Amino acid sequence: MRFILLGEPGAGKGTYSAVLIQKFNIPQISTGDILRASVKAGTPLGLEAQGYMKRGELVPDSVVIGLVKERLKQADCRTGFILDGFPRTVAQAETLAAIMQEMGLQVDGVLKIEVSRGTLMQRLTGRRVCKACGAGYNVNTGLPTKVPGVCDKCGGEVIQRADDQPATIENRLNVYTRDTAPLIEFYEKRGMLRRIPCEGPLDEVLSRVEKVAREVSKK
Ligand code: AP5
């Protein structure tokens, strides 16, 4: 099973991928997570990426494509993968198609997460993450920590992501419209896109996403 989860910042890509990888026993490849880990570790990649991420801009294609290419070659990707946050530009999508062809593989489908702008804002401004273990919470959507600011799982400090401040959110949404939204047409033309309405309670949305993922993989 090989999927791409496509959607605006805060649509729910990370949340739904985390569940799908358990169901299908395949890895999640999140370029955002890889980049954030590099920033935290202070690697050369992290140092290059952090300014772009703080401003809500895309990290250059040359950087991101290289790291995805390396990741896809790893043994755990042989049985499949979920791409979360990649591709994000037409150039990234074209390169991914070339990599897949080189590897003799194909992506089963692109799951497009559909939510309103209001829901995106609510999800993004309410999102909190544990600094220590990465567990996710949301103070706006009914997923808060039991004790404010303290992770239920590890007791670590729960914070707001640096790029979830209102001004940066606005920039991320504009960048999505300019650079990433053209991928909808790109994949629609290739008959690969499935739109999934993702408003509503998490358990209902998750079963909808899982159902479409299963249908797509049986094609
Ligand atoms: P990245 O981390 O990929 O950020 P993003 O695409 O902006 O997406 P988010 O992580 O903000 O949202 P999500 O869709 O995963 O939503 P989530 O599941 O958390 O990228 C960060 C940065 O890295 C980019 O800005 C860029 O600089 C760089 N980058 C990354 N990839 C790149 C690439 N390919 N090329 C260039 N640069 C790149 O959900 C949001 C919240 O909503 C959560 O709190 C969740 O619990 C909640 N929620 C979701 N669904 C529901 C529901 N149904 N009910 C209740 N709550 C819900």
Boltz pocket constraint, residues with backbone or C-beta under 6 A from the ligand:
constraints:
  - pocket:
      binder: B
      contacts: [[A, 7], [A, 8], [A, 9], [A, 10], [A, 11], [A, 12], [A, 13], [A, 14], [A, 15], [A, 16], [A, 31], [A, 32], [A, 33], [A, 35], [A, 49], [A, 52], [A, 53], [A, 54], [A, 56], [A, 57], [A, 58], [A, 59], [A, 60], [A, 61], [A, 64], [A, 84], [A, 85], [A, 86], [A, 87], [A, 88], [A, 92], [A, 123], [A, 124], [A, 126], [A, 127], [A, 128], [A, 136], [A, 137], [A, 138], [A, 141], [A, 142], [A, 143], [A, 163], [A, 172], [A, 198], [A, 199], [A, 200], [A, 201], [A, 202], [A, 203], [A, 205]]
      max_distance: 6.0
